[in-house]
């Protein structure tokens, strides 16, 4: 595993190519590419937690609905 840094939004990015670490981990989970219309969601809300068990791949629409429901509960 390479080195990474946190971007201005708190997401870990690879030092060598500036790619998002959580998307790389998710791509390895599914054995392929994560397309642009897909989101990799952090179950615990911690952007720096890119463990496989903490990531879920979903559509942008599903992701928006999930966060809307969370906001409604609060």
PQR file of N, CA, C, O and H, with PARSE charges and radii, in Angstrom:
ATOM      1  N   UNK A   1       0.848  -1.180   0.000 -0.4000 1.5000
ATOM      2  CA  UNK A   1       0.000   0.000   0.000 -0.0000 2.0000
ATOM      3  C   UNK A   1       0.890   1.238   0.000  0.5500 1.7000
ATOM      4  O   UNK A   1       1.892   1.286   0.714 -0.5500 1.4000
ATOM      5  N   UNK A   2       0.532   2.219  -0.785 -0.4000 1.5000
ATOM      6  CA  UNK A   2       1.330   3.428  -0.898 -0.0000 2.0000
ATOM      7  C   UNK A   2       1.010   4.446   0.179  0.5500 1.7000
ATOM      8  O   UNK A   2       0.210   4.199   1.081 -0.5500 1.4000
ATOM      9  H   UNK A   2      -0.282   2.180  -1.364  0.4000 1.0000
ATOM     10  N   UNK A   3       1.638   5.565   0.065 -0.4000 1.5000
ATOM     11  CA  UNK A   3       1.418   6.661   1.006 -0.0000 2.0000
ATOM     12  C   UNK A   3       0.255   7.511   0.535  0.5500 1.7000
ATOM     13  O   UNK A   3      -0.031   7.597  -0.659 -0.5500 1.4000
ATOM     14  H   UNK A   3       2.289   5.765  -0.667  0.4000 1.0000
ATOM     15  N   UNK A   4      -0.407   8.133   1.488 -0.4000 1.5000
ATOM     16  CA  UNK A   4      -1.530   8.998   1.147 -0.0000 2.0000
ATOM     17  C   UNK A   4      -1.541  10.235   2.032  0.5500 1.7000
ATOM     18  O   UNK A   4      -0.878  10.293   3.067 -0.5500 1.4000
ATOM     19  H   UNK A   4      -0.175   8.064   2.458  0.4000 1.0000
ATOM     20  N   UNK A   5      -2.308  11.215   1.595 -0.4000 1.5000
ATOM     21  CA  UNK A   5      -2.490  12.459   2.343 -0.0000 2.0000
ATOM     22  C   UNK A   5      -3.986  12.768   2.384  0.5500 1.7000
ATOM     23  O   UNK A   5      -4.755  12.203   1.605 -0.5500 1.4000
ATOM     24  H   UNK A   5      -2.847  11.167   0.753  0.4000 1.0000
ATOM     25  N   UNK A   6      -4.402  13.650   3.277 -0.4000 1.5000
ATOM     26  CA  UNK A   6      -5.798  14.069   3.333 -0.0000 2.0000
ATOM     27  C   UNK A   6      -5.989  15.300   2.480  0.5500 1.7000
ATOM     28  O   UNK A   6      -5.199  16.242   2.549 -0.5500 1.4000
ATOM     29  H   UNK A   6      -3.778  14.109   3.909  0.4000 1.0000
ATOM     30  N   UNK A   7      -7.051  15.295   1.664 -0.4000 1.5000
ATOM     31  CA  UNK A   7      -7.333  16.475   0.852 -0.0000 2.0000
ATOM     32  C   UNK A   7      -8.065  17.517   1.700  0.5500 1.7000
ATOM     33  O   UNK A   7      -8.294  17.295   2.889 -0.5500 1.4000
ATOM     34  H   UNK A   7      -7.692  14.530   1.607  0.4000 1.0000
ATOM     35  N   UNK A   8      -8.429  18.640   1.105 -0.4000 1.5000
ATOM     36  CA  UNK A   8      -9.054  19.736   1.862 -0.0000 2.0000
ATOM     37  C   UNK A   8     -10.416  19.355   2.445  0.5500 1.7000
ATOM     38  O   UNK A   8     -10.910  20.018   3.357 -0.5500 1.4000
ATOM     39  H   UNK A   8      -8.244  18.820   0.139  0.4000 1.0000
ATOM     40  N   UNK A   9     -11.026  18.275   1.913 -0.4000 1.5000
ATOM     41  CA  UNK A   9     -12.314  17.811   2.424 -0.0000 2.0000
ATOM     42  C   UNK A   9     -12.183  16.650   3.409  0.5500 1.7000
ATOM     43  O   UNK A   9     -13.187  16.111   3.876 -0.5500 1.4000
ATOM     44  H   UNK A   9     -10.625  17.736   1.172  0.4000 1.0000
ATOM     45  N   UNK A  10     -10.946  16.268   3.723 -0.4000 1.5000
ATOM     46  CA  UNK A  10     -10.709  15.214   4.692 -0.0000 2.0000
ATOM     47  C   UNK A  10     -10.658  13.803   4.131  0.5500 1.7000
ATOM     48  O   UNK A  10     -10.618  12.836   4.892 -0.5500 1.4000
ATOM     49  H   UNK A  10     -10.130  16.705   3.344  0.4000 1.0000
ATOM     50  N   UNK A  11     -10.658  13.670   2.789 -0.4000 1.5000
ATOM     51  CA  UNK A  11     -10.581  12.353   2.164 -0.0000 2.0000
ATOM     52  C   UNK A  11      -9.129  11.966   1.906  0.5500 1.7000
ATOM     53  O   UNK A  11      -8.357  12.777   1.394 -0.5500 1.4000
ATOM     54  H   UNK A  11     -10.690  14.455   2.170  0.4000 1.0000
ATOM     55  N   UNK A  12      -8.746  10.732   2.256 -0.4000 1.5000
ATOM     56  CA  UNK A  12      -7.395  10.264   1.924 -0.0000 2.0000
ATOM     57  C   UNK A  12      -7.227  10.119   0.413  0.5500 1.7000
ATOM     58  O   UNK A  12      -8.089   9.558  -0.264 -0.5500 1.4000
ATOM     59  H   UNK A  12      -9.373  10.074   2.672  0.4000 1.0000
ATOM     60  N   UNK A  13      -6.105  10.631  -0.112 -0.4000 1.5000
ATOM     61  CA  UNK A  13      -5.771  10.524  -1.528 -0.0000 2.0000
ATOM     62  C   UNK A  13      -4.362   9.970  -1.653  0.5500 1.7000
ATOM     63  O   UNK A  13      -3.483  10.297  -0.855 -0.5500 1.4000
ATOM     64  H   UNK A  13      -5.405  11.086   0.438  0.4000 1.0000
ATOM     65  N   UNK A  14      -4.152   9.131  -2.658 -0.4000 1.5000
ATOM     66  CA  UNK A  14      -2.821   8.576  -2.907 -0.0000 2.0000
ATOM     67  C   UNK A  14      -1.857   9.683  -3.270  0.5500 1.7000
ATOM     68  O   UNK A  14      -2.198  10.586  -4.034 -0.5500 1.4000
ATOM     69  H   UNK A  14      -4.865   8.865  -3.306  0.4000 1.0000
ATOM     70  N   UNK A  15      -0.655   9.617  -2.725 -0.4000 1.5000
ATOM     71  CA  UNK A  15       0.364  10.625  -3.024 -0.0000 2.0000
ATOM     72  C   UNK A  15       0.814  10.576  -4.480  0.5500 1.7000
ATOM     73  O   UNK A  15       1.081  11.615  -5.084 -0.5500 1.4000
ATOM     74  H   UNK A  15      -0.378   8.884  -2.104  0.4000 1.0000
ATOM     75  N   UNK A  16       0.900   9.370  -5.048 -0.4000 1.5000
ATOM     76  CA  UNK A  16       1.467   9.249  -6.395 -0.0000 2.0000
ATOM     77  C   UNK A  16       0.520   9.655  -7.522  0.5500 1.7000
ATOM     78  O   UNK A  16       0.982  10.112  -8.568 -0.5500 1.4000
ATOM     79  H   UNK A  16       0.683   8.526  -4.558  0.4000 1.0000
ATOM     80  N   UNK A  17      -0.810   9.498  -7.334 -0.4000 1.5000
ATOM     81  CA  UNK A  17      -1.724   9.851  -8.426 -0.0000 2.0000
ATOM     82  C   UNK A  17      -2.919  10.691  -7.992  0.5500 1.7000
ATOM     83  O   UNK A  17      -3.775  11.010  -8.816 -0.5500 1.4000
ATOM     84  H   UNK A  17      -1.185   9.126  -6.485  0.4000 1.0000
ATOM     85  N   UNK A  18      -2.993  11.051  -6.728 -0.4000 1.5000
ATOM     86  CA  UNK A  18      -4.044  11.884  -6.134 -0.0000 2.0000
ATOM     87  C   UNK A  18      -5.427  11.236  -6.190  0.5500 1.7000
ATOM     88  O   UNK A  18      -6.432  11.912  -5.971 -0.5500 1.4000
ATOM     89  H   UNK A  18      -2.297  10.792  -6.058  0.4000 1.0000
ATOM     90  N   UNK A  19      -5.490   9.924  -6.484 -0.4000 1.5000
ATOM     91  CA  UNK A  19      -6.771   9.214  -6.499 -0.0000 2.0000
ATOM     92  C   UNK A  19      -7.299   9.016  -5.093  0.5500 1.7000
ATOM     93  O   UNK A  19      -6.536   8.979  -4.128 -0.5500 1.4000
ATOM     94  H   UNK A  19      -4.674   9.375  -6.662  0.4000 1.0000
ATOM     95  N   UNK A  20      -8.610   8.889  -4.988 -0.4000 1.5000
ATOM     96  CA  UNK A  20      -9.249   8.671  -3.693 -0.0000 2.0000
ATOM     97  C   UNK A  20      -9.012   7.230  -3.227  0.5500 1.7000
ATOM     98  O   UNK A  20      -9.299   6.275  -3.949 -0.5500 1.4000
ATOM     99  H   UNK A  20      -9.230   8.919  -5.772  0.4000 1.0000
ATOM    100  N   UNK A  21      -8.488   7.096  -2.020 -0.4000 1.5000
ATOM    101  CA  UNK A  21      -8.135   5.779  -1.487 -0.0000 2.0000
ATOM    102  C   UNK A  21      -9.369   4.897  -1.356  0.5500 1.7000
ATOM    103  O   UNK A  21      -9.321   3.723  -1.721 -0.5500 1.4000
ATOM    104  H   UNK A  21      -8.255   7.872  -1.434  0.4000 1.0000
ATOM    105  N   UNK A  22     -10.475   5.435  -0.842 -0.4000 1.5000
ATOM    106  CA  UNK A  22     -11.658   4.595  -0.623 -0.0000 2.0000
ATOM    107  C   UNK A  22     -12.223   4.050  -1.934  0.5500 1.7000
ATOM    108  O   UNK A  22     -12.779   2.952  -1.953 -0.5500 1.4000
ATOM    109  H   UNK A  22     -10.514   6.389  -0.545  0.4000 1.0000
ATOM    110  N   UNK A  23     -12.087   4.799  -3.027 -0.4000 1.5000
ATOM    111  CA  UNK A  23     -12.563   4.289  -4.324 -0.0000 2.0000
ATOM    112  C   UNK A  23     -11.641   3.185  -4.840  0.5500 1.7000
ATOM    113  O   UNK A  23     -12.103   2.235  -5.472 -0.5500 1.4000
ATOM    114  H   UNK A  23     -11.635   5.691  -3.012  0.4000 1.0000
ATOM    115  N   UNK A  24     -10.345   3.307  -4.573 -0.4000 1.5000
ATOM    116  CA  UNK A  24      -9.406   2.242  -4.960 -0.0000 2.0000
ATOM    117  C   UNK A  24      -9.693   0.957  -4.197  0.5500 1.7000
ATOM    118  O   UNK A  24      -9.685  -0.132  -4.771 -0.5500 1.4000
ATOM    119  H   UNK A  24      -9.970   4.079  -4.059  0.4000 1.0000
ATOM    120  N   UNK A  25      -9.947   1.089  -2.905 -0.4000 1.5000
ATOM    121  CA  UNK A  25     -10.245  -0.077  -2.080 -0.0000 2.0000
ATOM    122  C   UNK A  25     -11.543  -0.732  -2.563  0.5500 1.7000
ATOM    123  O   UNK A  25     -11.615  -1.956  -2.673 -0.5500 1.4000
ATOM    124  H   UNK A  25      -9.955   1.973  -2.438  0.4000 1.0000
ATOM    125  N   UNK A  26     -12.560   0.072  -2.848 -0.4000 1.5000
ATOM    126  CA  UNK A  26     -13.844  -0.459  -3.318 -0.0000 2.0000
ATOM    127  C   UNK A  26     -13.694  -1.144  -4.674  0.5500 1.7000
ATOM    128  O   UNK A  26     -14.320  -2.177  -4.912 -0.5500 1.4000
ATOM    129  H   UNK A  26     -12.501   1.066  -2.758  0.4000 1.0000
ATOM    130  N   UNK A  27     -12.880  -0.591  -5.559 -0.4000 1.5000
ATOM    131  CA  UNK A  27     -12.651  -1.204  -6.869 -0.0000 2.0000
ATOM    132  C   UNK A  27     -12.018  -2.586  -6.711  0.5500 1.7000
ATOM    133  O   UNK A  27     -12.365  -3.521  -7.433 -0.5500 1.4000
ATOM    134  H   UNK A  27     -12.371   0.248  -5.365  0.4000 1.0000
ATOM    135  N   UNK A  28     -11.098  -2.707  -5.773 -0.4000 1.5000
ATOM    136  CA  UNK A  28     -10.489  -4.021  -5.512 -0.0000 2.0000
ATOM    137  C   UNK A  28     -11.520  -4.993  -4.940  0.5500 1.7000
ATOM    138  O   UNK A  28     -11.472  -6.189  -5.225 -0.5500 1.4000
ATOM    139  H   UNK A  28     -10.816  -1.948  -5.186  0.4000 1.0000
ATOM    140  N   UNK A  29     -12.446  -4.483  -4.139 -0.4000 1.5000
ATOM    141  CA  UNK A  29     -13.490  -5.326  -3.547 -0.0000 2.0000
ATOM    142  C   UNK A  29     -14.338  -5.987  -4.632  0.5500 1.7000
ATOM    143  O   UNK A  29     -14.695  -7.160  -4.520 -0.5500 1.4000
ATOM    144  H   UNK A  29     -12.485  -3.511  -3.908  0.4000 1.0000
ATOM    145  N   UNK A  30     -14.656  -5.237  -5.671 -0.4000 1.5000
ATOM    146  CA  UNK A  30     -15.538  -5.757  -6.727 -0.0000 2.0000
ATOM    147  C   UNK A  30     -14.758  -6.289  -7.919  0.5500 1.7000
ATOM    148  O   UNK A  30     -15.346  -6.833  -8.853 -0.5500 1.4000
ATOM    149  H   UNK A  30     -14.366  -4.285  -5.762  0.4000 1.0000
ATOM    150  N   UNK A  31     -13.452  -6.139  -7.896 -0.4000 1.5000
ATOM    151  CA  UNK A  31     -12.628  -6.661  -8.972 -0.0000 2.0000
ATOM    152  C   UNK A  31     -12.744  -5.892 -10.274  0.5500 1.7000
ATOM    153  O   UNK A  31     -12.588  -6.464 -11.353 -0.5500 1.4000
ATOM    154  H   UNK A  31     -12.974  -5.696  -7.137  0.4000 1.0000
ATOM    155  N   UNK A  32     -13.013  -4.613 -10.180 -0.4000 1.5000
ATOM    156  CA  UNK A  32     -13.130  -3.801 -11.383 -0.0000 2.0000
ATOM    157  C   UNK A  32     -13.259  -2.327 -11.067  0.5500 1.7000
ATOM    158  O   UNK A  32     -12.937  -1.880  -9.967 -0.5500 1.4000
ATOM    159  H   UNK A  32     -13.139  -4.148  -9.303  0.4000 1.0000
ATOM    160  N   UNK A  33     -13.728  -1.591 -12.033 -0.4000 1.5000
ATOM    161  CA  UNK A  33     -13.838  -0.141 -11.928 -0.0000 2.0000
ATOM    162  C   UNK A  33     -15.129   0.275 -11.209  0.5500 1.7000
ATOM    163  O   UNK A  33     -16.167  -0.375 -11.336 -0.5500 1.4000
ATOM    164  H   UNK A  33     -13.990  -1.954 -12.928  0.4000 1.0000
ATOM    165  N   UNK A  34     -15.037   1.359 -10.463 -0.4000 1.5000
ATOM    166  CA  UNK A  34     -16.210   1.998  -9.885 -0.0000 2.0000
ATOM    167  C   UNK A  34     -16.547   3.164 -10.819  0.5500 1.7000
ATOM    168  O   UNK A  34     -15.781   4.122 -10.922 -0.5500 1.4000
ATOM    169  H   UNK A  34     -14.194   1.887 -10.359  0.4000 1.0000
ATOM    170  N   UNK A  35     -17.675   3.080 -11.487 -0.4000 1.5000
ATOM    171  CA  UNK A  35     -18.027   4.083 -12.492 -0.0000 2.0000
ATOM    172  C   UNK A  35     -18.428   5.407 -11.860  0.5500 1.7000
ATOM    173  O   UNK A  35     -18.771   5.462 -10.679 -0.5500 1.4000
ATOM    174  H   UNK A  35     -18.298   2.301 -11.403  0.4000 1.0000
ATOM    175  N   UNK A  36     -18.383   6.479 -12.656 -0.4000 1.5000
ATOM    176  CA  UNK A  36     -18.624   7.837 -12.159 -0.0000 2.0000
ATOM    177  C   UNK A  36     -20.018   8.031 -11.566  0.5500 1.7000
ATOM    178  O   UNK A  36     -20.208   8.896 -10.711 -0.5500 1.4000
ATOM    179  H   UNK A  36     -18.104   6.434 -13.616  0.4000 1.0000
ATOM    180  N   UNK A  37     -20.995   7.238 -12.007 -0.4000 1.5000
ATOM    181  CA  UNK A  37     -22.349   7.393 -11.458 -0.0000 2.0000
ATOM    182  C   UNK A  37     -22.522   6.649 -10.139  0.5500 1.7000
ATOM    183  O   UNK A  37     -23.611   6.639  -9.564 -0.5500 1.4000
ATOM    184  H   UNK A  37     -20.840   6.535 -12.702  0.4000 1.0000
ATOM    185  N   UNK A  38     -21.448   6.029  -9.662 -0.4000 1.5000
ATOM    186  CA  UNK A  38     -21.482   5.286  -8.410 -0.0000 2.0000
ATOM    187  C   UNK A  38     -20.721   6.034  -7.315  0.5500 1.7000
ATOM    188  O   UNK A  38     -19.761   6.758  -7.580 -0.5500 1.4000
ATOM    189  H   UNK A  38     -20.564   6.038 -10.128  0.4000 1.0000
ATOM    190  N   UNK A  39     -21.173   5.839  -6.096 -0.4000 1.5000
ATOM    191  CA  UNK A  39     -20.582   6.477  -4.920 -0.0000 2.0000
ATOM    192  C   UNK A  39     -20.091   5.377  -3.987  0.5500 1.7000
ATOM    193  O   UNK A  39     -20.721   4.326  -3.866 -0.5500 1.4000
ATOM    194  H   UNK A  39     -21.953   5.251  -5.881  0.4000 1.0000
ATOM    195  N   UNK A  40     -18.978   5.624  -3.338 -0.4000 1.5000
ATOM    196  CA  UNK A  40     -18.504   4.715  -2.296 -0.0000 2.0000
ATOM    197  C   UNK A  40     -18.812   5.396  -0.961  0.5500 1.7000
ATOM    198  O   UNK A  40     -18.195   6.396  -0.592 -0.5500 1.4000
ATOM    199  H   UNK A  40     -18.466   6.478  -3.436  0.4000 1.0000
ATOM    200  N   UNK A  41     -19.779   4.826  -0.256 -0.4000 1.5000
ATOM    201  CA  UNK A  41     -20.270   5.392   1.001 -0.0000 2.0000
ATOM    202  C   UNK A  41     -19.515   4.812   2.187  0.5500 1.7000
ATOM    203  O   UNK A  41     -19.235   3.614   2.228 -0.5500 1.4000
ATOM    204  H   UNK A  41     -20.279   4.013  -0.556  0.4000 1.0000
ATOM    205  N   UNK A  42     -19.187   5.669   3.156 -0.4000 1.5000
ATOM    206  CA  UNK A  42     -18.553   5.247   4.407 -0.0000 2.0000
ATOM    207  C   UNK A  42     -19.662   5.005   5.425  0.5500 1.7000
ATOM    208  O   UNK A  42     -20.330   5.947   5.853 -0.5500 1.4000
ATOM    209  H   UNK A  42     -19.415   6.642   3.122  0.4000 1.0000
ATOM    210  N   UNK A  43     -19.860   3.754   5.813 -0.4000 1.5000
ATOM    211  CA  UNK A  43     -20.943   3.396   6.735 -0.0000 2.0000
ATOM    212  C   UNK A  43     -20.883   4.185   8.036  0.5500 1.7000
ATOM    213  O   UNK A  43     -21.914   4.621   8.549 -0.5500 1.4000
ATOM    214  H   UNK A  43     -19.318   2.989   5.466  0.4000 1.0000
ATOM    215  N   UNK A  44     -19.679   4.370   8.570 -0.4000 1.5000
ATOM    216  CA  UNK A  44     -19.543   5.052   9.863 -0.0000 2.0000
ATOM    217  C   UNK A  44     -19.416   6.568   9.737  0.5500 1.7000
ATOM    218  O   UNK A  44     -19.305   7.264  10.746 -0.5500 1.4000
ATOM    219  H   UNK A  44     -18.842   4.016   8.154  0.4000 1.0000
ATOM    220  N   UNK A  45     -19.432   7.084   8.512 -0.4000 1.5000
ATOM    221  CA  UNK A  45     -19.327   8.525   8.299 -0.0000 2.0000
ATOM    222  C   UNK A  45     -17.922   9.077   8.397  0.5500 1.7000
ATOM    223  O   UNK A  45     -17.712  10.274   8.205 -0.5500 1.4000
ATOM    224  H   UNK A  45     -19.523   6.519   7.693  0.4000 1.0000
ATOM    225  N   UNK A  46     -16.954   8.221   8.694 -0.4000 1.5000
ATOM    226  CA  UNK A  46     -15.553   8.642   8.837 -0.0000 2.0000
ATOM    227  C   UNK A  46     -14.857   8.531   7.481  0.5500 1.7000
ATOM    228  O   UNK A  46     -14.578   7.427   7.011 -0.5500 1.4000
ATOM    229  H   UNK A  46     -17.124   7.248   8.850  0.4000 1.0000
ATOM    230  N   UNK A  47     -14.579   9.668   6.859 -0.4000 1.5000
ATOM    231  CA  UNK A  47     -13.952   9.705   5.535 -0.0000 2.0000
ATOM    232  C   UNK A  47     -12.583   9.038   5.503  0.5500 1.7000
ATOM    233  O   UNK A  47     -12.143   8.561   4.457 -0.5500 1.4000
ATOM    234  H   UNK A  47     -14.806  10.564   7.241  0.4000 1.0000
ATOM    235  N   UNK A  48     -11.914   9.006   6.647 -0.4000 1.5000
ATOM    236  CA  UNK A  48     -10.569   8.439   6.706 -0.0000 2.0000
ATOM    237  C   UNK A  48     -10.575   6.929   6.977  0.5500 1.7000
ATOM    238  O   UNK A  48      -9.519   6.296   6.972 -0.5500 1.4000
ATOM    239  H   UNK A  48     -12.272   9.393   7.497  0.4000 1.0000
ATOM    240  N   UNK A  49     -11.756   6.352   7.212 -0.4000 1.5000
ATOM    241  CA  UNK A  49     -11.864   4.920   7.466 -0.0000 2.0000
ATOM    242  C   UNK A  49     -12.189   4.229   6.144  0.5500 1.7000
ATOM    243  O   UNK A  49     -13.348   4.172   5.735 -0.5500 1.4000
ATOM    244  H   UNK A  49     -12.613   6.866   7.216  0.4000 1.0000
ATOM    245  N   UNK A  50     -11.169   3.709   5.487 -0.4000 1.5000
ATOM    246  CA  UNK A  50     -11.382   3.076   4.187 -0.0000 2.0000
ATOM    247  C   UNK A  50     -11.242   1.558   4.258  0.5500 1.7000
ATOM    248  O   UNK A  50     -10.868   0.915   3.277 -0.5500 1.4000
ATOM    249  H   UNK A  50     -10.227   3.755   5.820  0.4000 1.0000
ATOM    250  N   UNK A  51     -11.545   0.988   5.432 -0.4000 1.5000
ATOM    251  CA  UNK A  51     -11.581  -0.471   5.553 -0.0000 2.0000
ATOM    252  C   UNK A  51     -12.717  -1.017   4.689  0.5500 1.7000
ATOM    253  O   UNK A  51     -13.766  -0.386   4.562 -0.5500 1.4000
ATOM    254  H   UNK A  51     -11.849   1.510   6.229  0.4000 1.0000
ATOM    255  N   UNK A  52     -12.502  -2.187   4.099 -0.4000 1.5000
ATOM    256  CA  UNK A  52     -13.531  -2.812   3.246 -0.0000 2.0000
ATOM    257  C   UNK A  52     -14.864  -2.928   3.971  0.5500 1.7000
ATOM    258  O   UNK A  52     -15.919  -2.679   3.387 -0.5500 1.4000
ATOM    259  H   UNK A  52     -11.650  -2.700   4.202  0.4000 1.0000
ATOM    260  N   UNK A  53     -14.816  -3.302   5.229 -0.4000 1.5000
ATOM    261  CA  UNK A  53     -16.049  -3.504   6.006 -0.0000 2.0000
ATOM    262  C   UNK A  53     -16.831  -2.212   6.221  0.5500 1.7000
ATOM    263  O   UNK A  53     -17.998  -2.259   6.610 -0.5500 1.4000
ATOM    264  H   UNK A  53     -13.960  -3.504   5.704  0.4000 1.0000
ATOM    265  N   UNK A  54     -16.215  -1.065   5.975 -0.4000 1.5000
ATOM    266  CA  UNK A  54     -16.856   0.229   6.184 -0.0000 2.0000
ATOM    267  C   UNK A  54     -17.380   0.845   4.887  0.5500 1.7000
ATOM    268  O   UNK A  54     -18.005   1.905   4.921 -0.5500 1.4000
ATOM    269  H   UNK A  54     -15.267  -1.027   5.659  0.4000 1.0000
ATOM    270  N   UNK A  55     -17.139   0.207   3.759 -0.4000 1.5000
ATOM    271  CA  UNK A  55     -17.500   0.792   2.466 -0.0000 2.0000
ATOM    272  C   UNK A  55     -18.657   0.066   1.808  0.5500 1.7000
ATOM    273  O   UNK A  55     -18.753  -1.160   1.857 -0.5500 1.4000
ATOM    274  H   UNK A  55     -16.631  -0.654   3.731  0.4000 1.0000
ATOM    275  N   UNK A  56     -19.542   0.854   1.183 -0.4000 1.5000
ATOM    276  CA  UNK A  56     -20.666   0.330   0.418 -0.0000 2.0000
ATOM    277  C   UNK A  56     -20.714   1.099  -0.901  0.5500 1.7000
ATOM    278  O   UNK A  56     -20.601   2.325  -0.919 -0.5500 1.4000
ATOM    279  H   UNK A  56     -19.464   1.850   1.144  0.4000 1.0000
ATOM    280  N   UNK A  57     -20.882   0.375  -1.990 -0.4000 1.5000
ATOM    281  CA  UNK A  57     -20.991   1.002  -3.306 -0.0000 2.0000
ATOM    282  C   UNK A  57     -22.469   1.157  -3.629  0.5500 1.7000
ATOM    283  O   UNK A  57     -23.240   0.206  -3.504 -0.5500 1.4000
ATOM    284  H   UNK A  57     -20.974  -0.621  -1.975  0.4000 1.0000
ATOM    285  N   UNK A  58     -22.865   2.359  -4.047 -0.4000 1.5000
ATOM    286  CA  UNK A  58     -24.258   2.619  -4.377 -0.0000 2.0000
ATOM    287  C   UNK A  58     -24.354   3.706  -5.444  0.5500 1.7000
ATOM    288  O   UNK A  58     -23.367   4.380  -5.741 -0.5500 1.4000
ATOM    289  H   UNK A  58     -22.239   3.132  -4.148  0.4000 1.0000
ATOM    290  N   UNK A  59     -25.535   3.872  -6.012 -0.4000 1.5000
ATOM    291  CA  UNK A  59     -25.726   4.932  -7.001 -0.0000 2.0000
ATOM    292  C   UNK A  59     -25.768   6.284  -6.283  0.5500 1.7000
ATOM    293  O   UNK A  59     -25.972   6.347  -5.070 -0.5500 1.4000
ATOM    294  H   UNK A  59     -26.336   3.324  -5.770  0.4000 1.0000
ATOM    295  N   UNK A  60     -25.577   7.340  -7.032 -0.4000 1.5000
ATOM    296  CA  UNK A  60     -25.667   8.684  -6.451 -0.0000 2.0000
ATOM    297  C   UNK A  60     -27.061   8.928  -5.868  0.5500 1.7000
ATOM    298  O   UNK A  60     -27.205   9.555  -4.818 -0.5500 1.4000
ATOM    299  H   UNK A  60     -25.411   7.288  -8.017  0.4000 1.0000
ATOM    300  N   UNK A  61     -28.072   8.432  -6.556 -0.4000 1.5000
ATOM    301  CA  UNK A  61     -29.449   8.587  -6.091 -0.0000 2.0000
ATOM    302  C   UNK A  61     -29.673   7.872  -4.763  0.5500 1.7000
ATOM    303  O   UNK A  61     -30.255   8.441  -3.839 -0.5500 1.4000
ATOM    304  H   UNK A  61     -27.956   7.923  -7.408  0.4000 1.0000
ATOM    305  N   UNK A  62     -29.211   6.625  -4.668 -0.4000 1.5000
ATOM    306  CA  UNK A  62     -29.325   5.872  -3.418 -0.0000 2.0000
ATOM    307  C   UNK A  62     -28.603   6.593  -2.278  0.5500 1.7000
ATOM    308  O   UNK A  62     -29.096   6.653  -1.152 -0.5500 1.4000
ATOM    309  H   UNK A  62     -28.739   6.164  -5.419  0.4000 1.0000
ATOM    310  N   UNK A  63     -27.436   7.133  -2.593 -0.4000 1.5000
ATOM    311  CA  UNK A  63     -26.633   7.838  -1.589 -0.0000 2.0000
ATOM    312  C   UNK A  63     -27.346   9.093  -1.099  0.5500 1.7000
ATOM    313  O   UNK A  63     -27.367   9.375   0.099 -0.5500 1.4000
ATOM    314  H   UNK A  63     -27.036   7.084  -3.508  0.4000 1.0000
ATOM    315  N   UNK A  64     -27.928   9.840  -2.028 -0.4000 1.5000
ATOM    316  CA  UNK A  64     -28.660  11.056  -1.657 -0.0000 2.0000
ATOM    317  C   UNK A  64     -29.853  10.713  -0.771  0.5500 1.7000
ATOM    318  O   UNK A  64     -30.112  11.401   0.216 -0.5500 1.4000
ATOM    319  H   UNK A  64     -27.911   9.610  -3.001  0.4000 1.0000
ATOM    320  N   UNK A  65     -30.580   9.652  -1.121 -0.4000 1.5000
ATOM    321  CA  UNK A  65     -31.736   9.232  -0.318 -0.0000 2.0000
ATOM    322  C   UNK A  65     -31.307   8.796   1.075  0.5500 1.7000
ATOM    323  O   UNK A  65     -31.980   9.113   2.056 -0.5500 1.4000
ATOM    324  H   UNK A  65     -30.370   9.093  -1.924  0.4000 1.0000
ATOM    325  N   UNK A  66     -30.206   8.081   1.173 -0.4000 1.5000
ATOM    326  CA  UNK A  66     -29.683   7.631   2.463 -0.0000 2.0000
ATOM    327  C   UNK A  66     -29.390   8.821   3.367  0.5500 1.7000
ATOM    328  O   UNK A  66     -29.794   8.837   4.529 -0.5500 1.4000
ATOM    329  H   UNK A  66     -29.659   7.824   0.376  0.4000 1.0000
ATOM    330  N   UNK A  67     -28.688   9.817   2.834 -0.4000 1.5000
ATOM    331  CA  UNK A  67     -28.337  10.977   3.657 -0.0000 2.0000
ATOM    332  C   UNK A  67     -29.551  11.849   3.959  0.5500 1.7000
ATOM    333  O   UNK A  67     -29.609  12.472   5.019 -0.5500 1.4000
ATOM    334  H   UNK A  67     -28.360   9.805   1.890  0.4000 1.0000
ATOM    335  N   UNK A  68     -30.518  11.904   3.051 -0.4000 1.5000
ATOM    336  CA  UNK A  68     -31.750  12.656   3.312 -0.0000 2.0000
ATOM    337  C   UNK A  68     -32.504  12.013   4.471  0.5500 1.7000
ATOM    338  O   UNK A  68     -33.018  12.710   5.346 -0.5500 1.4000
ATOM    339  H   UNK A  68     -30.471  11.398   2.190  0.4000 1.0000
ATOM    340  N   UNK A  69     -32.570  10.676   4.477 -0.4000 1.5000
ATOM    341  CA  UNK A  69     -33.242   9.964   5.569 -0.0000 2.0000
ATOM    342  C   UNK A  69     -32.512  10.177   6.886  0.5500 1.7000
ATOM    343  O   UNK A  69     -33.150  10.323   7.929 -0.5500 1.4000
ATOM    344  H   UNK A  69     -32.153  10.110   3.767  0.4000 1.0000
ATOM    345  N   UNK A  70     -31.176  10.197   6.854 -0.4000 1.5000
ATOM    346  CA  UNK A  70     -30.397  10.440   8.070 -0.0000 2.0000
ATOM    347  C   UNK A  70     -30.663  11.832   8.618  0.5500 1.7000
ATOM    348  O   UNK A  70     -30.820  12.010   9.826 -0.5500 1.4000
ATOM    349  H   UNK A  70     -30.658  10.078   6.008  0.4000 1.0000
ATOM    350  N   UNK A  71     -30.716  12.827   7.721 -0.4000 1.5000
ATOM    351  CA  UNK A  71     -30.992  14.207   8.153 -0.0000 2.0000
ATOM    352  C   UNK A  71     -32.393  14.310   8.756  0.5500 1.7000
ATOM    353  O   UNK A  71     -32.607  15.029   9.732 -0.5500 1.4000
ATOM    354  H   UNK A  71     -30.589  12.682   6.740  0.4000 1.0000
ATOM    355  N   UNK A  72     -33.342  13.585   8.164 -0.4000 1.5000
ATOM    356  CA  UNK A  72     -34.727  13.616   8.653 -0.0000 2.0000
ATOM    357  C   UNK A  72     -34.833  13.048  10.064  0.5500 1.7000
ATOM    358  O   UNK A  72     -35.590  13.554  10.893 -0.5500 1.4000
ATOM    359  H   UNK A  72     -33.168  13.001   7.371  0.4000 1.0000
ATOM    360  N   UNK A  73     -34.055  11.976  10.333 -0.4000 1.5000
ATOM    361  CA  UNK A  73     -34.064  11.348  11.665 -0.0000 2.0000
ATOM    362  C   UNK A  73     -33.496  12.277  12.735  0.5500 1.7000
ATOM    363  O   UNK A  73     -33.881  12.183  13.900 -0.5500 1.4000
ATOM    364  H   UNK A  73     -33.440  11.565   9.660  0.4000 1.0000
ATOM    365  N   UNK A  74     -32.597  13.162  12.358 -0.4000 1.5000
ATOM    366  CA  UNK A  74     -31.978  14.080  13.324 -0.0000 2.0000
ATOM    367  C   UNK A  74     -32.923  15.219  13.555  0.5500 1.7000
ATOM    368  O   UNK A  74     -32.622  16.123  14.334 -0.5500 1.4000
ATOM    369  H   UNK A  74     -32.284  13.239  11.411  0.4000 1.0000
TER
END
